[in-house]
Structures are given as structure tokens and as C-alpha cells.
Amino acid sequence: MSSDTQNMESIQYKCPNCNADLRFNPNKQGFSCEFCDSFFTVEECKAANEQMQTEAQEAAPAHDEFAENNQLYICQSCGAELITDLNTTATECVYCHNPVVLKGRLSGEYRPSKVIPFKVSREQAVSIFKTWCGKRKFLPKDFLSESQLLHLHGVYVPFWIADCHIRGRMRAECHKIRRWSSGDYHYTEVKEYEVIRNAELDFEGIPADGESKVPDDLMEAIEPFDYREEKPFEMAYLSGFMSDKYDVNKSQVFPRVRNRAVNGSDQTLRSSMTGYDSVRVLQSDMNVLQTKWQYMLLPVWFMSYQYQGKQYDFAINGQTGKQAGTPPLDNAKLSRLCMLIALGGLLLGILGGFLA
């Protein structure tokens, strides 16, 4: 092995997509990420890592300020770690409703860069929740109680927001079909084309929540958020609210982000193949070349409800008011209704027999 290759192997680069360590691949003469299967040239790695180092140096003063002005509470029941400003008193866990205790302060690396402030007030959130419940039958009685509504919390949920640069190539077999008749004869003409698309695509603002205790599908169900209303993060936004400390890092959420970016790229190239009667894709290669990340807090009204050993979660987008959740089902109410229906059917049968 040459000395040049040995020098390249000794250099430690971070993956421009997921921030995991890269390893030099002698066969490809580039760097591969074993975590997310990305591949980069030496030049691409150098440029991306220089940019990452510059951004880290610029963020250092803000990280120090954040470390001095937050309070960290921990739930000794479920392990959730909640962040508030110095003036907010946290009394219960938003996920399991057990008391939380003050743990200390959080290091500056957890400081978000942006925040979207709450626009939906608590009164509006309660109204949205009641309207949502009004459309659903067989809810447990205490699900709509005032004591349960006290567990509706305003929480800034930690999100990783990704901008992905993708190189895509698609090859398809396309057909144009023309049919006509002449006298007693019917003709069909089929023209076959090989269609190739090569493209560089950018997908911006792909969200992925960084909290393991919040169901991913629930957070996706209340999207989208309007990033035009994002603000530079300040601790004042946490006053009166809570926030989660992320426990899912960007390396862990990258597969979710990549799938959304790759699927979007695939759909974009497919939709560009217009003017044909049929399209059969033979090859679709979408490679994420670089991902830029922002750690952001997004506003969510969140409620959890324990019923018959199972947890039910409900969420409202604190910016738009869009809601989602799975309602609990009161089996006793449902059983009574089924019995009434069966009894009604039996009475009708008896009455019909009597009249006959």
C-alpha cells in the first residue's frame, strides 16, 4: 500500500449526511459511511468537514449562554428529561404524569438554533381537543374530564430539520401507442423509447423528531410546520412551556430523512416523464450527497392518557392547530350498545312473528 493511501486512512472525517465516522475505501479511492451507506470522494469530505468545523466554532458562544440559563428536570418514572427556563417550575412529566425533579443544567451542545413560537393558545387547544372528541363515540367518561384536560401540556418538541442534496439517475422504458382503423382492419402502432433522467435535487426542511417517547407517526400526522415563522432561539420562548432534551441524534434519524428525500426524488423524476402512454422504470438510483442539519424546537400541545394498561397519545400542532391521535375505546359502552341492538332485533323478530 502506498504512503499516500496510508495518510488518507489516518484522517478522520465525519459523514456529511449523518455525522458518523467515515472509513477510507481503497478500492473506490473514497470514503464510505458504514452507518448510512453513503460514499464520498476525498474532495467532497474535505469541503464538508471544513464547513462543519466553521459552524461549530461560530455556535460556541451561544452554547455557553444556553448552558447557564436552563433548568433540566428528570422523570424518575419514565426517564424523560424536560428543559425549562430558570423561571419555570416543572411539576409533572408530560408523558406519564408523574412528578419530575430538578436535575441541574444542560450542556450547550443541546442548544437549538431555531424555534417556531406557539400560536395556538391553551384555550384554543382545549377547544380543538373537545371538537375532536365530539366526533368520536364510546370514549371513556373521564377522557373529557377537567382533571384530564390539566394534562394537556404545551411542549417544544426537539426536531432535526434536514436539507438534502441528492444526485438522481432514472432509466425507464416508455411507450407511445397509436390506434386507427382502415376499412375492416384495425392497427396498433407502438413506439418504444429509452428515457433517462439525470438530476441534482435539493429537498429542504425535512423534519424528524428527536424524542423517543413521542411516536414518530403522531408527529408526522400533525405536519407541516411553516418555517417562514421560525425565530432565532432564545430562552424566553420556553417561559411557561416545557421542552424535551433530544435523545435521538441525527445519525439515528437520518434513515427516516433519507427515505423521505429519496422517495421525493424518485417521484419527482417519475413525474417528469410525461407525454407517454406507459412508463416502466427499469433503474432508479438516488444518492444523498450531503445533508445540512438544524436542531429546532417546534410547538406541540401534547396529552397522554392511560387506559386499561395502554397509553393513548394526542397532539396538536401549536402553530397551525392540526390535530392527530388515537382515541381510547370504552368497551363497556360498546357492549351495551351491541346488547341494545341485539335486543331490538329480537323484539322486532318476536313482533314480526306475532303479526304473522
Secondary structure, 3 states (H helix, E strand, C coil): CCHHHHHHHHCCCECCCCCCEEEEECCCCEEEECCCCCEECHHHHHHHHHHHHHHHHHHHHHHHHHHHCEEEEEECCCCCEEEEECCCCCCECCCCCCEEEEEECCCHHHCCCEECCCCCCHHHHHHHHHHHHHCCCCCCHHHHCHHHHCCCEEEEEEEEEEEEEEEEEEEEEEEEEEEEEECCEEEEEEEEEEEEEEEEEEEEEEEEECCCCCCHHHHHHCCCCCHHHCEECCHHHHCCCEEECCCCCHHHHHHHHHHHHHHHHHHHHHHCCCCCCEEEEEEEEEEEEEEEEEEEEEEEEEEEEEECCEEEEEEEECCCCCEEECCCCCHHHHHHHHHHHHHHHHHHHHHHHHHC
